[in-house]
C-alpha cells in the first residue's frame, strides 16, 4: 500500500452506484485515509427509487447517508440521482460526461469504484462509465484506479473466469469496529445473518481478506491502473 502512496496528501474520489456501497466496499479505508487525504464521494443513484415510489423511504435513505457523512466529517456527497437499478437505460455517454465534470472540478489522483463484474447492473455501468472517464490522457489527473467488492453483488455474480481476484490489500485492523459502527447508519440496507450483507458477514469477509494478506482485518481491491 505504501508503495502506491495512498497514505497521505492525495485527492481521492469514490464513485459508487448507491449510498452504502462506499461503506460496504471501502469503509475501513475511508476511515483510515480521511485524516491525511482529501476524500470526496459521488453516488450515481439514490439507491431507492426503482424499488419503491414512497418518497418517505427515499428521504430516509438520503438522510442516513448525510448523517453518516456528517459523523465521518467528510464533505457532503455528490448525488447525481439517476434511477436506481436502471443505469443501463441511460445513455452511457451521459453518465460519463457527468463523471468527467466531477473529475475536472475535484482533480482526484486516486479513484475507488465498483468491480466491473458485479451482479448489480448499476455497479457494472458505474465501472464502465468511470473507466471511460478516466482515460489516461495528459489532461486527466487520475493516476490510480482501484475496484472494491460489495457483498451480495460481487460475491453473487457468476461470470466464468471473471470472479473478483484482489491484488491489493489495505490493513483495516484498527478501523474494523468503526466500519461496522458506521454501517449501522444504513439501517434500511443492512440485513440479518446469514445474508451476505449483514454485519457478521462483513466482519467475516474482513477477516478472510486479512488472513490473505497477513493482517487481522483487511479490505481487498483490484488495482486496475497505477501510473507513476
N, C-alpha and C positions, 0 to 999 in steps of 0.2 A: 504494500500500500504506500509506504513512504516513497518508494521509487517513482510513483505516479504523482507525487507532490499533492496529495489530497488533504493533507493535514491542515494547511492554513493559507490565507491570502488568496483564495480562489473565489470566483463568481460562479456559483452553482445554480443551475436551473433544473428543476424536477418537472418533467412533463408527464402528467398522469391522466388517465381517462376519467376517473371518478374520484370524488372525495372519499378517502380511506385507503386507496391504492398506495398513496405515498407512505403511510404509516405501516401498512402491511408489507410493502416491498423494501423500504429502506428507512423505516422509522428510527431504528437504532443508530444508523449512520447519520441521519439528520441531527439527532440529539448530540452525537459525538462531534460533528463538524461545525455546528451552528455558532459556536463561540468565536471561532477564528476564521470563519469564512462567511461570505455573503450568500445567503440561500433564498431563492425565490421558487414558488411553486405555481404552475398553471394547470388547471383542470379543464379538459375539453368538454365534459358534460357535467350536469348537476347530479348524475347518478340515480335519479329517481323518476324522471318524467315518463319513461316508457313503461314503467310498472304500475303507475297509479296516476290518476288525474287529480288526486287530493292535494290541493295547494298547501294544506297544513303539513303534510308529510314532506313535501319539497322544502318548505321553510325550515322544518325541523332538521333535515339533513344539512342544510346550509348553515344553520346556527351551530350544529355540532362541530362542523368544520371551523367556523370562525372562532368559536370558543377555544378549540384546540390550538389554533394558531396564536391566539392571544396568550394562552398559558405557556406555549413554547417560546414566546417572544420572537415570533417570526413575522415578516411583512405579510399583510393581508394577501391571500392568494388571488391570482387572476382567474376568473371564471368565464369561460367562453360560452357556456350554456347551450351547447349543441344537445340534441335529444339523446338521451341515454339508450344504449344498445341499438342505435340507428346511424352510427357514423358512416356505415357503408352506403347509406342513401344520400350522403352529402358528397358533392364533387371533391375528390381528394385535393385538387389544386386549391380549393377554398380553404381547407384546413391548413395546408402547407403555408399559404400566404399569411394566415393568422399567426402561425408559429414563427415565421420569418420576421414579422414585425416585432414580435416579443423579443426575439434574439437580437435584433438590431437595437432595440431600446435598452435591454439589460446587459448585453455584451458578455454572456457567460463563456467561460472557457471549459467548463465541465457540465455535461448533461447526464441525468439519470432518467431512464424511461422504461417502458414495458419491453418484455421479451417478445420477439416477433411471432413466436408460435404458441401464444396463449390460446386457450379455448374461446375466451371472450372476444367477440368481433371488434369491440371498441379498443381493446388492447392491441389487437393486430393493426388496426388503422392508425392508432396513435404512434406505434413504432414506424410504420411506413411513412407517415407524414413527417415525423421527427427526423428520420434518417435522410429524407429528401431535403428538408430544410437545413440540414447540417452538412451539405455537400462541402468537401474540403477545398474551398476556394480561398484565395488570399484575403478576401474581404470578410470571410467568416471567422468569428472569434473562437468557435468551438474546436477544442483540441482533443477532448476525451469524451467518449460516449460509453456509458455503462447501462446494461439492461438488468432490471431486477425481476424477481419472481413473485407472483401473487398466488397464495394458496387458494384453492377452489377454482383456479383458472389455468395457471401454468402447470400444475400437477395433474389436472384432469384432462389435459389435451392429449390426444393420441395421434401423433404425426410420426410416421416412420423415419427413424434416424434424425429426428429434429427435437428430441427432448432437451430440456434445459440442462446444460453441462457447464457449470460455472468455472471460470478460470481466474477469478479474483475474489478474495475474501476480506471482509473488514471485521475486526475484532470488536464485538459489542458487549463483552462480558460486564463492563461497568454500566452499560446502558440498557440491558435487557429488562430490568424491573421497571424502568421509566417507560420503555417502549410499550410494555403490557399495560401500564397505568394509563398512558395517553390513548391507547387504542380503545379504552373504555368510553371515550368521548363519542365514538361511533356506535352507540348502543343499538341503533336500528340495523346495523350490519353485522355485528359480532354474533356468531351462532353458538349453540351448545355443543360440547364434545359428544360424539366423535366427529362432528363436522370439521372439515379441514380448515375452515375459517373461524375456529374457536381459539380462545387464549391458550388452552393446553396444547393444541396442535401447533400454534405459532411458537410457543416456547420449545416444543419438541423439535421443530424444524431448526431453530437457532442452535440447539444442542447438536443436531446432526451436522449442520454446517460448521460448527465449532470443532467437532471431532475430525472433520475432513481437513481442517487447517491448523490444528494444534492449539485451538483456543477452547475456552469453556462454552462460549456462545459467539456466533458469528452470523453475519448476513453475507449471502453469496451473490455474485454478479457475473454477467458475461460481458467481458471487455470487447466491444465492437471495434473501437478505433482509439488509438492514442498517438498523437503527433507531438514530437519534441519541438 
